Amino acid sequence: MGAQPSKPAPAPAPAEVHDEKRAAVDRVAASLSSLHLRAATSEDGSLSLANLDSWEEQVSSQPKLQLTRTVLHNSEIQSALLSRTAKVADAHVFNTQLDFKTGPVTNQKSSGRCWLFATTNVLRYNVMKKLNVDNFQLSQASGKRPYVSYSYLFFYDKLNKCNYFLELSIQHAGLPVDERIVSHTSQDLISDGGQWDMVVNVLENYGVVPQAVYPESQHSSASSPLNTLLKTKLREHSLILRSLHASLRADSSLSDAAVLSTLRAKKEELMKEVYTIMTATLGVPPRANDKFVWDYYDKDGKAGHWEGTPSEFYKTFAYDKYAPSDSFSLIHDPRNEFGKLYSVDKLGNLWGGRDVLYVNTEIDDLKTAVVKLIKAGQPVFFGCDVGKFLERQDGIMDLNLFDYENAFDIKLGMSKADRLRTGESAMTHAMVISGVHLDAAGKPLRYKIENSWGDASGDKGYYLMTDAWFEQFVYQVVVPKALAPKELVKVYESGERTLLPLWDPMGALA
């Protein structure tokens, strides 16, 4: 890039061409020699006695591996290999935290509602401030303090997911049952999990209510029996719709619009069964525009009184500067191009609602967003693969926690992209970041995590995540557009998305 204009390079002389070819051949030969080609012990690919003898000879000759056998024969693998050094280094101390404290730590119990708990754990910061309450739980607690109902959000999400599945069943009625998209949607059709855009759909359409108005039930706290019954009925419903579709298509006089209208009328009839099951197990929730009366005590013991609708309660108390609808997801997915918008085909809860959208970017952008939000007094919703390198009792997520490599004489060599490609990792859990510990240069060292597994583990329910763990196993951070980098907001608002298939790892529901 000097001052002289560039010129086309002269064509190589024949001798030079020959030399280049010879060099290429030499490189291939060197590459092949590095593979150390040798014959397998088992010619047909089965495991032979010779294989076992060879492996045992190698392992038994190493004192370290013999010690590993002795220790692990009588010990649970993670407790035996837990690193004292890592535990000592992972102090639950954070020099940058939200100035307003909430509590208690919530407990999703035997359900997959972490994303709803993470969302309402974010919302309760504003609710507590506006209502002048402390020890505020957006969960299943009882008593006279003001609570907001998770079960209410759970009901309307689940009801809409059932409708979403049956709409897909209508859409796919002409496809073979073993077509991948048909079989995939039938496998995990109405899980408890969800994504940020999906909870925004519920909030914007149904609002929120205090717990006293719609309490927890056995089947919201332990959802598996309800889910099992609903899945059984929905799969049956999908076959009914497929059969009706075939009958209607056999009549050539019917227009596409008439066929669709008839199928949807039948779907609504079938959805009544879903509604019956859900209201019997969860209770009948208020409608979004039905007024309710709510009496409560504030933190000074003073009685409070409020009247309004679920939608009004949400708009009055649940947010201040940054509405959930004005926030979006940054993700770090190194398989795909950064600086691009992604969506997942046929992933959602409200039919015709807000799409699940992700802006893919460098991991440092996610870290920077977290620090900026915490300094601005905003709790951070994030998605991760929580089960990896987790010590649950002390609430620590650290890549150095368990000394697998030294104990077994192995290397764990997969990259983040490798883990996504092979199904080794995905976004499995949503939580809230409420603090960060920064070094002298302002770089994050560890993060304070508000989980939803009760207060018996971690630091009274709060967990710690190291920065190295963040890099490898955090996939999503939700940020208000007003606090996000302008160039990433522009990508989000462009609407120009790449559509990923439903079975892509980014289709996993936290």
C-alpha positions as CSV (number, residue, x, y, z in Angstrom):
1,M,0.0,0.0,0.0
2,G,2.9,2.4,-0.9
3,A,2.9,5.5,-3.1
4,Q,3.5,3.6,-6.4
5,P,0.5,2.3,-8.4
6,S,0.2,-1.5,-8.3
7,K,1.1,-3.5,-11.4
8,P,0.0,-7.0,-12.4
9,A,2.5,-9.6,-11.5
10,P,4.4,-11.1,-14.5
11,A,3.4,-14.7,-15.4
12,P,5.8,-17.3,-13.9
13,A,8.4,-18.9,-16.2
14,P,7.9,-22.6,-17.0
15,A,10.7,-23.6,-14.6
16,E,9.0,-21.6,-11.8
17,V,5.7,-23.4,-12.5
18,H,7.4,-26.7,-12.3
19,D,9.0,-25.7,-9.0
20,E,5.6,-24.6,-7.6
21,K,4.1,-28.0,-8.5
22,R,7.0,-29.8,-6.9
23,A,6.6,-27.8,-3.7
24,A,2.9,-28.6,-3.6
25,V,3.6,-32.3,-3.9
26,D,6.2,-32.0,-1.2
27,R,3.7,-30.3,1.1
28,V,1.2,-33.1,0.6
29,A,3.8,-35.8,1.2
30,A,4.8,-34.0,4.5
31,S,1.2,-33.8,5.6
32,L,0.6,-37.5,5.0
33,S,3.8,-38.5,6.8
34,S,2.6,-36.5,9.9
35,L,-0.5,-38.8,10.1
36,H,1.6,-41.7,11.3
37,L,-0.4,-44.2,9.2
38,R,-0.4,-47.7,10.8
39,A,-2.5,-50.8,10.7
40,A,-5.4,-51.2,13.2
41,T,-5.3,-54.0,15.7
42,S,-8.8,-55.1,14.8
43,E,-9.2,-55.5,11.0
44,D,-13.1,-55.6,11.0
45,G,-13.6,-52.6,13.4
46,S,-14.9,-54.6,16.3
47,L,-13.3,-54.5,19.7
48,S,-10.9,-57.4,20.2
49,L,-9.2,-59.0,23.2
50,A,-6.0,-57.6,21.7
51,N,-7.4,-54.1,22.0
52,L,-8.2,-54.6,25.7
53,D,-4.8,-56.1,26.4
54,S,-3.0,-53.2,24.8
55,W,-5.0,-50.6,26.5
56,E,-4.7,-52.2,29.9
57,E,-1.0,-52.6,29.5
58,Q,-0.6,-48.9,28.8
59,V,-2.9,-47.7,31.6
60,S,-1.6,-50.0,34.3
61,S,2.0,-48.9,33.6
62,Q,1.2,-45.3,34.7
63,P,1.1,-44.8,38.5
64,K,-1.0,-41.6,38.1
65,L,-3.8,-43.5,36.3
66,Q,-3.6,-46.3,38.9
67,L,-4.1,-43.7,41.6
68,T,-7.1,-42.3,39.7
69,R,-8.6,-45.7,39.6
70,T,-8.1,-46.2,43.4
71,V,-9.7,-42.8,44.2
72,L,-12.6,-42.9,41.9
73,H,-13.6,-46.4,42.8
74,N,-15.0,-45.1,46.0
75,S,-15.7,-41.4,45.2
76,E,-18.0,-39.4,43.0
77,I,-16.1,-38.1,40.0
78,Q,-16.7,-34.4,40.4
79,S,-16.3,-34.2,44.2
80,A,-13.0,-36.2,43.9
81,L,-11.6,-34.0,41.1
82,L,-12.8,-30.7,42.5
83,S,-9.9,-28.2,42.4
84,R,-9.2,-26.5,45.8
85,T,-7.2,-23.8,44.0
86,A,-10.2,-22.9,41.8
87,K,-12.6,-22.8,44.8
88,V,-10.3,-20.5,46.8
89,A,-9.9,-18.2,43.8
90,D,-13.6,-18.0,43.1
91,A,-14.7,-15.6,45.9
92,H,-18.3,-14.4,45.9
93,V,-17.0,-10.8,46.0
94,F,-18.0,-8.2,43.3
95,N,-16.8,-4.6,43.1
96,T,-19.6,-3.5,40.6
97,Q,-23.2,-4.4,41.5
98,L,-26.7,-3.2,41.1
99,D,-27.3,-0.5,43.7
100,F,-30.8,-1.9,44.4
101,K,-31.1,-5.3,46.1
102,T,-34.0,-7.7,45.5
103,G,-34.9,-10.9,47.2
104,P,-35.4,-13.7,48.0
105,V,-33.8,-15.9,45.4
106,T,-36.5,-17.7,43.6
107,N,-37.1,-21.4,43.1
108,Q,-38.6,-22.8,39.8
109,K,-38.9,-26.2,41.5
110,S,-39.5,-29.2,39.2
111,S,-40.2,-27.2,36.1
112,G,-38.4,-25.8,33.1
113,R,-39.5,-22.2,33.6
114,C,-36.1,-20.7,34.1
115,W,-36.6,-18.1,31.3
116,L,-39.8,-16.9,33.0
117,F,-38.1,-16.7,36.4
118,A,-35.1,-14.8,34.8
119,T,-37.5,-12.4,33.1
120,T,-39.5,-11.7,36.2
121,N,-36.4,-11.5,38.3
122,V,-35.4,-8.6,36.0
123,L,-38.8,-7.0,36.1
124,R,-39.1,-7.1,39.9
125,Y,-36.3,-4.5,40.3
126,N,-38.8,-1.9,39.0
127,V,-41.8,-3.5,40.8
128,M,-40.1,-3.3,44.2
129,K,-39.0,0.3,43.7
130,K,-42.4,1.5,42.6
131,L,-44.4,-0.3,45.2
132,N,-41.9,0.4,48.1
133,V,-41.5,-3.3,49.0
134,D,-38.6,-5.5,50.0
135,N,-38.0,-9.2,50.1
136,F,-40.1,-9.3,46.9
137,Q,-40.5,-12.7,45.2
138,L,-42.0,-12.9,41.7
139,S,-42.8,-16.5,42.4
140,Q,-44.8,-19.0,44.4
141,A,-44.5,-17.5,47.9
142,S,-47.6,-16.9,50.0
143,G,-48.3,-14.3,52.5
144,K,-49.3,-10.6,52.5
145,R,-46.4,-9.1,50.6
146,P,-47.0,-8.3,46.9
147,Y,-45.9,-11.1,44.6
148,V,-46.2,-11.5,40.8
149,S,-47.4,-14.8,39.4
150,Y,-45.1,-16.9,37.3
151,S,-47.9,-19.4,36.9
152,Y,-49.9,-16.7,35.1
153,L,-47.2,-16.3,32.4
154,F,-46.7,-20.1,32.4
155,F,-50.4,-20.6,31.6
156,Y,-50.6,-18.3,28.7
157,D,-47.3,-19.4,27.2
158,K,-48.3,-23.0,27.4
159,L,-51.8,-22.4,26.0
160,N,-50.3,-20.5,23.1
161,K,-47.6,-23.1,22.4
162,C,-50.4,-25.7,22.1
163,N,-52.1,-23.5,19.5
164,Y,-48.8,-22.9,17.8
165,F,-48.2,-26.6,17.4
166,L,-51.6,-27.2,16.0
167,E,-51.2,-24.3,13.5
168,L,-48.0,-26.0,12.4
169,S,-49.9,-29.3,12.1
170,I,-52.3,-27.6,9.7
171,Q,-49.4,-26.0,7.8
172,H,-47.7,-29.4,7.5
173,A,-50.8,-31.5,7.0
174,G,-49.8,-32.3,3.4
175,L,-46.3,-33.5,4.3
176,P,-45.4,-37.1,5.2
177,V,-45.4,-37.8,9.0
178,D,-41.8,-38.8,8.8
179,E,-40.7,-35.6,7.2
180,R,-38.0,-34.1,9.4
181,I,-39.9,-30.9,10.2
182,V,-43.0,-32.8,11.1
183,S,-41.3,-35.4,13.3
184,H,-39.1,-32.7,15.0
185,T,-42.1,-30.5,15.9
186,S,-43.9,-33.6,17.3
187,Q,-41.0,-34.5,19.6
188,D,-40.7,-31.5,22.0
189,L,-43.8,-29.6,21.0
190,I,-44.7,-27.7,24.2
191,S,-41.6,-27.7,26.5
192,D,-41.6,-25.4,29.5
193,G,-38.6,-23.5,28.0
194,G,-38.6,-20.4,26.0
195,Q,-36.6,-17.4,24.7
196,W,-36.6,-13.7,25.3
197,D,-38.8,-12.8,22.3
198,M,-41.3,-15.4,23.4
199,V,-41.7,-13.9,26.9
200,V,-42.1,-10.5,25.3
201,N,-45.0,-11.9,23.4
202,V,-46.7,-13.1,26.6
203,L,-46.0,-9.8,28.5
204,E,-47.3,-7.6,25.7
205,N,-50.4,-9.6,25.1
206,Y,-51.4,-10.7,28.7
207,G,-49.5,-8.5,31.1
208,V,-48.7,-9.8,34.6
209,V,-50.6,-10.2,37.9
210,P,-49.8,-10.5,41.6
211,Q,-49.3,-14.0,42.9
212,A,-52.4,-13.6,45.2
213,V,-54.5,-13.2,42.1
214,Y,-53.2,-16.3,40.4
215,P,-51.3,-18.5,42.8
216,E,-48.9,-21.4,42.0
217,S,-50.4,-24.9,41.7
218,Q,-49.0,-28.4,42.0
219,H,-48.7,-28.6,38.2
220,S,-46.9,-25.3,37.6
221,S,-44.2,-26.2,40.1
222,A,-44.0,-29.8,38.9
223,S,-45.0,-29.6,35.3
224,S,-44.1,-33.0,33.9
225,P,-47.5,-34.8,34.4
226,L,-49.3,-31.9,32.7
227,N,-46.9,-31.8,29.8
228,T,-47.2,-35.5,29.3
229,L,-51.0,-35.4,29.0
230,L,-51.0,-32.3,26.8
231,K,-48.4,-33.9,24.4
232,T,-50.5,-37.0,24.1
233,K,-53.6,-35.0,23.3
234,L,-51.9,-32.7,20.9
235,R,-50.3,-35.5,18.9
236,E,-53.8,-37.0,18.6
237,H,-55.2,-33.7,17.6
238,S,-52.5,-33.3,14.9
239,L,-53.6,-36.6,13.3
240,I,-57.2,-35.5,13.4
241,L,-56.3,-32.4,11.5
242,R,-54.2,-34.3,9.0
243,S,-57.1,-36.7,8.3
244,L,-59.5,-33.7,7.9
245,H,-57.1,-32.0,5.6
246,A,-56.9,-35.1,3.4
247,S,-60.7,-35.3,3.2
248,L,-61.1,-31.6,2.3
249,R,-58.4,-31.7,-0.3
250,A,-60.2,-34.6,-2.0
251,D,-63.0,-32.1,-2.8
252,S,-61.6,-30.1,-5.7
253,S,-64.4,-27.5,-5.4
254,L,-63.1,-26.2,-2.1
255,S,-60.7,-23.2,-2.2
256,D,-57.6,-22.9,-0.2
257,A,-59.2,-20.3,2.1
258,A,-62.2,-22.6,2.7
259,V,-59.9,-25.5,3.6
260,L,-57.9,-23.4,6.0
261,S,-61.0,-21.9,7.6
262,T,-62.5,-25.4,8.2
263,L,-59.2,-26.7,9.6
264,R,-58.9,-23.8,12.0
265,A,-62.5,-24.3,13.2
266,K,-61.7,-27.9,14.0
267,K,-58.5,-26.8,15.7
268,E,-60.5,-24.4,17.9
269,E,-62.7,-27.3,18.9
270,L,-59.7,-29.4,19.8
271,M,-58.1,-26.5,21.7
272,K,-61.1,-26.4,24.0
273,E,-59.9,-29.8,25.3
274,V,-56.4,-28.3,26.0
275,Y,-58.0,-25.3,27.8
276,T,-60.1,-27.8,29.9
277,I,-57.0,-29.7,31.0
278,M,-55.0,-26.5,31.7
279,T,-57.6,-24.7,33.7
280,A,-58.3,-27.9,35.8
281,T,-54.6,-28.3,36.6
282,L,-53.4,-24.7,36.8
283,G,-56.6,-22.7,37.6
284,V,-58.6,-20.2,35.5
285,P,-56.4,-17.1,35.0
286,P,-57.6,-13.5,34.6
287,R,-58.0,-12.2,31.1
288,A,-55.6,-9.5,30.1
289,N,-58.2,-6.7,30.2
290,D,-60.2,-8.0,33.2
291,K,-60.0,-5.7,36.3
292,F,-58.9,-7.2,39.6
293,V,-58.5,-5.8,43.1
294,W,-55.3,-6.3,45.0
295,D,-54.5,-5.5,48.6
296,Y,-50.9,-5.8,50.0
297,Y,-48.4,-4.6,52.6
298,D,-45.3,-2.5,51.7
299,K,-41.9,-2.8,53.4
300,D,-43.1,-0.4,56.2
301,G,-46.1,-2.6,57.0
302,K,-48.5,-0.1,55.5
303,A,-51.5,-1.5,53.6
304,G,-51.6,-0.9,49.9
305,H,-54.5,-1.1,47.4
306,W,-54.5,-1.4,43.7
307,E,-57.1,-1.9,41.0
308,G,-56.6,-2.5,37.3
309,T,-56.0,-5.1,34.6
310,P,-53.0,-7.4,34.1
311,S,-51.9,-5.3,31.2
312,E,-52.1,-2.1,33.3
313,F,-50.2,-3.7,36.1
314,Y,-47.4,-4.7,33.7
315,K,-47.2,-1.2,32.2
316,T,-47.4,0.6,35.5
317,F,-44.9,-1.4,37.6
318,A,-42.8,-3.9,35.6
319,Y,-40.5,-1.4,33.8
320,D,-39.3,2.1,33.8
321,K,-36.8,3.3,31.2
322,Y,-36.5,0.2,29.1
323,A,-39.5,-1.8,28.1
324,P,-38.9,-5.5,27.4
325,S,-40.2,-5.0,23.9
326,D,-37.4,-2.5,23.3
327,S,-34.7,-5.1,24.2
328,F,-33.1,-7.7,21.9
329,S,-30.7,-10.6,22.0
330,L,-27.0,-10.5,21.3
331,I,-25.6,-14.0,20.8
332,H,-22.2,-15.5,20.3
333,D,-22.3,-18.3,17.9
334,P,-18.9,-18.8,16.3
335,R,-20.3,-21.2,13.7
336,N,-22.0,-18.3,11.9
337,E,-21.0,-14.9,10.6
338,F,-20.8,-12.1,13.0
339,G,-22.6,-8.8,12.5
340,K,-25.6,-10.6,11.1
341,L,-29.2,-11.2,12.2
342,Y,-30.5,-14.7,12.7
343,S,-33.8,-16.3,13.3
344,V,-35.0,-19.9,13.8
345,D,-37.7,-21.3,11.5
346,K,-41.0,-22.2,13.2
347,L,-39.8,-21.4,16.7
348,G,-42.3,-19.4,18.7
349,N,-45.2,-19.4,21.1
350,L,-47.8,-16.9,19.9
351,W,-48.9,-17.6,16.4
352,G,-48.3,-14.4,14.4
353,G,-46.4,-12.9,17.3
354,R,-42.9,-11.5,17.6
355,D,-40.2,-13.6,15.9
356,V,-37.2,-15.0,17.8
357,L,-34.3,-12.9,16.6
358,Y,-30.6,-12.9,17.4
359,V,-27.8,-10.5,16.5
360,N,-24.6,-12.6,16.3
361,T,-21.5,-10.8,17.4
362,E,-18.1,-11.2,19.1
363,I,-18.0,-12.4,22.7
364,D,-16.4,-9.2,23.8
365,D,-19.5,-7.3,22.7
366,L,-21.6,-9.5,25.1
367,K,-19.2,-8.8,27.9
368,T,-19.1,-5.1,27.2
369,A,-22.9,-5.0,27.2
370,V,-23.1,-6.7,30.6
371,V,-20.7,-4.3,32.2
372,K,-22.6,-1.3,30.7
373,L,-25.9,-2.5,31.9
374,I,-24.8,-3.2,35.4
375,K,-23.2,0.2,35.6
376,A,-26.5,1.7,34.4
377,G,-28.4,-0.2,37.1
378,Q,-30.0,-2.7,34.8
379,P,-30.1,-6.5,35.6
380,V,-29.1,-8.7,32.7
381,F,-31.1,-11.6,31.3
382,F,-28.7,-14.1,29.7
383,G,-28.7,-17.7,28.3
384,C,-26.0,-20.3,28.8
385,D,-25.2,-24.0,29.1
386,V,-25.4,-24.2,32.9
387,G,-24.5,-27.8,33.4
388,K,-20.9,-27.5,32.1
389,F,-18.1,-27.2,34.8
390,L,-20.6,-26.4,37.5
391,E,-20.2,-27.0,41.2
392,R,-23.8,-26.6,42.3
393,Q,-23.4,-26.6,46.1
394,D,-21.1,-23.6,46.1
395,G,-22.7,-22.1,43.0
396,I,-19.5,-21.9,40.9
397,M,-19.1,-22.0,37.1
398,D,-15.4,-22.3,36.3
399,L,-13.5,-24.1,33.6
400,N,-10.8,-25.0,36.1
401,L,-13.1,-26.6,38.7
402,F,-12.6,-30.3,37.8
403,D,-9.1,-31.7,36.9
404,Y,-10.3,-34.2,34.3
405,E,-7.3,-33.8,32.1
406,N,-4.7,-34.5,34.7
407,A,-6.7,-37.3,36.4
408,F,-7.3,-39.2,33.1
409,D,-4.3,-38.1,31.1
410,I,-6.6,-36.6,28.4
411,K,-7.2,-33.3,26.7
412,L,-10.6,-31.7,26.3
413,G,-10.0,-30.0,22.9
414,M,-13.3,-28.9,21.4
415,S,-13.9,-25.3,20.6
416,K,-17.2,-23.5,21.3
417,A,-18.1,-24.0,17.6
418,D,-17.2,-27.7,17.8
419,R,-19.5,-28.2,20.8
420,L,-22.4,-26.5,19.0
421,R,-21.9,-28.5,15.8
422,T,-21.8,-31.9,17.6
423,G,-24.6,-31.3,20.1
424,E,-22.1,-31.2,23.1
425,S,-23.5,-27.8,24.1
426,A,-26.5,-25.6,23.7
427,M,-28.4,-22.8,25.5
428,T,-30.1,-24.7,28.3
429,H,-30.7,-22.2,31.1
430,A,-31.6,-18.6,31.6
431,M,-30.5,-16.5,34.6
432,V,-29.8,-12.9,35.6
433,I,-26.4,-11.1,36.0
434,S,-26.6,-8.6,38.9
435,G,-22.9,-7.8,39.4
436,V,-19.4,-8.1,38.0
437,H,-15.9,-8.0,39.4
438,L,-13.6,-5.8,37.3
439,D,-9.8,-5.7,37.2
440,A,-7.9,-2.4,37.3
441,A,-8.3,-2.0,33.5
442,G,-12.1,-2.5,33.8
443,K,-12.1,-6.0,32.4
444,P,-14.5,-8.5,33.9
445,L,-13.0,-11.3,36.0
446,R,-16.2,-12.9,37.3
447,Y,-19.9,-12.3,37.4
448,K,-22.6,-12.4,40.1
449,I,-25.5,-14.6,39.0
450,E,-29.0,-14.6,40.3
451,N,-30.3,-18.1,39.7
452,S,-33.8,-19.7,40.3
453,W,-32.9,-22.9,42.1
454,G,-33.7,-21.6,45.6
455,D,-31.3,-20.4,48.3
456,A,-29.8,-23.7,49.5
457,S,-26.9,-23.7,47.0
458,G,-24.4,-21.0,46.1
459,D,-24.2,-17.9,48.2
460,K,-27.8,-17.9,49.4
461,G,-28.8,-18.8,45.9
462,Y,-26.4,-16.5,44.1
463,Y,-23.9,-18.1,41.8
464,L,-20.5,-17.1,40.5
465,M,-19.3,-17.4,36.8
466,T,-15.8,-16.8,35.7
467,D,-14.9,-14.8,32.7
468,A,-13.4,-17.8,31.0
469,W,-16.6,-19.8,31.6
470,F,-18.6,-16.9,30.1
471,E,-16.5,-17.1,26.9
472,Q,-17.1,-20.8,26.4
473,F,-20.7,-21.3,27.6
474,V,-22.6,-18.1,27.5
475,Y,-24.6,-17.8,24.3
476,Q,-27.0,-14.9,24.8
477,V,-27.2,-11.5,26.5
478,V,-30.4,-9.4,26.3
479,V,-29.8,-5.6,26.0
480,P,-32.1,-2.6,25.6
481,K,-31.6,-0.9,22.2
482,A,-30.8,2.3,24.0
483,L,-27.8,0.7,25.6
484,A,-26.6,-1.5,22.8
485,P,-23.9,-0.6,20.2
486,K,-25.5,1.4,17.4
487,E,-24.1,-0.8,14.7
488,L,-25.7,-3.9,16.3
489,V,-29.0,-2.1,16.7
490,K,-28.9,-1.3,13.0
491,V,-28.4,-5.0,12.2
492,Y,-31.3,-5.9,14.4
493,E,-33.6,-3.2,13.0
494,S,-32.7,-4.1,9.4
495,G,-34.8,-7.2,9.5
496,E,-32.5,-8.9,7.0
497,R,-32.2,-12.3,8.7
498,T,-30.7,-15.7,8.0
499,L,-33.2,-18.4,8.8
500,L,-31.8,-21.4,10.8
501,P,-33.6,-24.7,10.8
502,L,-35.7,-25.6,13.9
503,W,-33.2,-28.3,15.0
504,D,-30.3,-25.8,15.0
505,P,-28.6,-25.4,18.4
506,M,-29.8,-21.8,18.4
507,G,-33.3,-23.2,18.5
508,A,-32.7,-24.6,22.0
509,L,-35.1,-23.2,24.6
510,A,-33.7,-22.1,27.9
